[in-house]
């Protein structure tokens, strides 16, 4: 298997060529437009859906307004976190939790 970087970056949402990618592969326009690029995807406590300011209300319903769990994990030290119900146990594994 050989990978070759062509030097081109394309937006993973709209497919347009871009000089720089944002929020895991989006162009600047899509990053500013899409709710999936908002901080609430990484920090659920920052969600503003309930304030009526979500850029894509349907996306907010499907991703933010779902069950979340507060959890404890033991990696190199005790950690308290929050994750969506769909990310258990993936989130714990990603963090290298041993207990």
C-alpha positions in Angstrom: 0.0 0.0 0.0 1.4 3.4 -1.0 -0.1 6.7 -0.1 0.8 9.8 -2.0 -0.2 13.3 -0.9 -1.2 15.4 -4.0 -1.1 18.7 -2.1 -4.8 19.1 -2.7 -7.3 19.5 0.2 -11.0 19.1 -0.5 -13.9 19.8 1.9 -15.5 16.7 3.2 -18.9 18.3 3.1 -19.2 20.3 -0.2 -16.2 18.8 -2.0 -14.7 22.2 -2.9 -10.9 22.6 -3.1 -9.6 24.6 -0.1 -6.2 25.8 1.0 -6.8 24.8 4.6 -9.2 22.5 6.4 -11.2 23.2 9.6 -13.1 21.0 12.0 -12.0 17.6 10.7 -11.8 18.4 7.0 -14.3 21.1 6.2 -13.7 24.3 4.2 -14.1 27.6 6.1 -17.6 28.2 4.7 -18.9 24.8 5.7 -17.2 25.0 9.1 -19.1 28.2 9.8 -22.4 26.9 8.4 -22.7 23.4 9.7 -23.9 22.6 13.2 -21.8 19.4 13.2 -18.7 21.7 13.3 -20.0 23.6 16.4 -18.2 23.1 19.8 -21.1 21.1 21.2 -19.9 18.0 19.3 -16.8 18.0 21.5 -18.3 19.8 24.6 -21.9 18.9 25.0 -22.3 21.3 27.9 -21.8 24.2 25.4 -24.9 23.2 23.3 -27.2 26.1 22.6 -30.0 24.2 21.0 -32.4 25.1 23.8 -31.8 28.8 23.2 -33.1 28.4 19.6 -29.7 29.4 18.1 -28.7 26.0 16.6 -27.7 26.4 12.9 -29.3 23.1 12.0 -32.2 22.3 14.4 -32.7 18.8 13.0 -29.0 18.0 13.5 -29.4 19.3 17.1 -32.4 17.0 17.7 -30.5 14.0 16.4 -27.1 14.7 18.1 -27.5 17.0 21.0 -30.9 16.3 22.3 -30.1 12.6 23.0 -29.2 10.8 26.2 -25.8 11.7 27.6 -24.0 9.9 30.4 -21.6 11.3 33.0 -18.9 8.6 33.6 -15.8 7.9 35.6 -12.8 6.3 34.0 -9.4 5.3 35.3 -6.6 6.0 32.9 -3.4 7.3 34.4 -5.7 9.0 36.9 -9.4 9.3 37.7 -11.3 11.2 35.0 -14.9 12.5 35.0 -16.4 12.9 31.5 -19.7 13.3 29.6 -20.5 11.4 26.4 -23.5 10.6 24.2 -25.2 7.3 24.7 -24.0 6.2 21.2 -20.4 6.6 22.2 -20.3 4.1 25.1 -17.9 2.2 25.3 -16.1 3.8 22.4 -15.3 6.9 24.4 -13.7 4.9 27.3 -11.6 2.9 24.9 -10.4 6.0 23.1 -9.2 7.4 26.4 -7.4 4.1 27.3 -9.5 3.5 30.4 -8.5 0.5 32.3 -11.4 0.5 34.8 
